[in-house]
């Protein structure tokens, strides 16, 4: 009867796809692309694909998550720190954008 350790070793050796390399599961972007490709004409899927794929929209998603957490747990100091962190990062990004646009 195989022990749990030998089963784990067997599973690990089966997961190898070459010398010393493990197979990786598809990334979230790859799964999203496959989901969108299964129904390309869908407008909501296209909208979500553009929104999530946009590098500038990532801040919107992260800020929305922090704001939602803040809405439910306003008295939590960790949440307040997260909001302050995003505020400082947003101000820095705005100043960086100004510097890039006007050249200093």
URVEN-V641415 format. One record per residue. RES is the residue in three letters. PHI is phi in degrees with one decimal (999 if undefined). PSI is psi as a letter, one per 20 degrees, with the letter a starting at -180 (* if undefined). D_CENTER is the distance of its C-alpha to the mean C-alpha in whole Angstrom. Layout:
res = (RES | RES)
phi = (PHI | PHI)
psi = (PSI | PSI)
d_center = (D_CENTER | D_CENTER)
This chain:
res = (UNK | UNK | UNK | UNK | UNK | UNK | UNK | UNK | UNK | UNK | UNK | UNK | UNK | UNK | UNK | UNK | UNK | UNK | UNK | UNK | UNK | UNK | UNK | UNK | UNK | UNK | UNK | UNK | UNK | UNK | UNK | UNK | UNK | UNK | UNK | UNK | UNK | UNK | UNK | UNK | UNK | UNK | UNK | UNK | UNK | UNK | UNK | UNK | UNK | UNK | UNK | UNK | UNK | UNK | UNK | UNK | UNK | UNK | UNK | UNK | UNK | UNK | UNK | UNK | UNK | UNK | UNK | UNK | UNK | UNK | UNK | UNK | UNK | UNK | UNK | UNK | UNK | UNK | UNK | UNK | UNK | UNK | UNK | UNK | UNK | UNK | UNK | UNK | UNK | UNK | UNK | UNK | UNK | UNK | UNK | UNK | UNK | UNK | UNK | UNK | UNK | UNK | UNK | UNK)
phi = (999 | -72.0 | -83.6 | -63.1 | -65.4 | -68.9 | -64.9 | -63.5 | -64.3 | -64.4 | -64.8 | -66.4 | -71.6 | -69.8 | -77.0 | -73.4 | -113.8 | 163.8 | -68.1 | 78.9 | -117.8 | -97.4 | -71.3 | -110.1 | -75.8 | -63.4 | -72.3 | -62.2 | -66.5 | -67.4 | -66.4 | -63.9 | -63.8 | -67.4 | -62.9 | -68.4 | -66.9 | -71.1 | -150.6 | -64.8 | -78.2 | -73.5 | -67.4 | -61.3 | -66.9 | -62.9 | -62.1 | -63.4 | -62.5 | -68.6 | -66.7 | -76.7 | -74.9 | -73.8 | -67.8 | -78.5 | -78.9 | -60.7 | -62.0 | -64.2 | -64.4 | -65.6 | -64.9 | -63.0 | -65.8 | -66.0 | -64.1 | -64.7 | -63.3 | -62.9 | -59.5 | -92.4 | -130.7 | -66.1 | -84.0 | -82.9 | -68.1 | -65.2 | -66.7 | -61.0 | -63.8 | -62.1 | -64.4 | -63.1 | -59.9 | -65.1 | -65.1 | -65.6 | -63.8 | -65.3 | -64.4 | -64.4 | -64.7 | -64.7 | -65.2 | -64.7 | -65.4 | -62.3 | -64.2 | -66.7 | -75.4 | -98.6 | 70.5 | 113.7)
psi = (p | q | r | h | g | h | g | g | h | g | h | h | h | h | i | p | k | a | o | j | p | q | q | q | q | q | r | h | h | g | h | g | h | h | g | h | h | i | m | h | i | p | g | h | g | g | g | h | g | g | g | h | i | p | h | h | i | h | h | g | g | g | h | h | g | g | h | g | g | h | h | h | m | h | j | p | h | h | g | h | g | g | g | g | g | h | g | g | h | g | g | g | h | g | h | h | g | g | g | h | g | i | k | *)
d_center = (42 | 39 | 37 | 34 | 33 | 35 | 32 | 29 | 31 | 32 | 28 | 27 | 29 | 29 | 25 | 26 | 26 | 28 | 30 | 27 | 24 | 22 | 20 | 17 | 15 | 13 | 10 | 8 | 9 | 12 | 12 | 12 | 14 | 17 | 16 | 17 | 20 | 22 | 23 | 22 | 25 | 23 | 22 | 19 | 17 | 18 | 17 | 14 | 13 | 14 | 12 | 9 | 10 | 12 | 11 | 13 | 11 | 8 | 10 | 12 | 9 | 9 | 13 | 13 | 12 | 14 | 17 | 17 | 17 | 20 | 22 | 22 | 23 | 24 | 27 | 24 | 24 | 21 | 19 | 22 | 21 | 17 | 18 | 21 | 18 | 16 | 20 | 21 | 18 | 18 | 22 | 21 | 19 | 22 | 25 | 23 | 23 | 27 | 28 | 26 | 28 | 31 | 31 | 32)
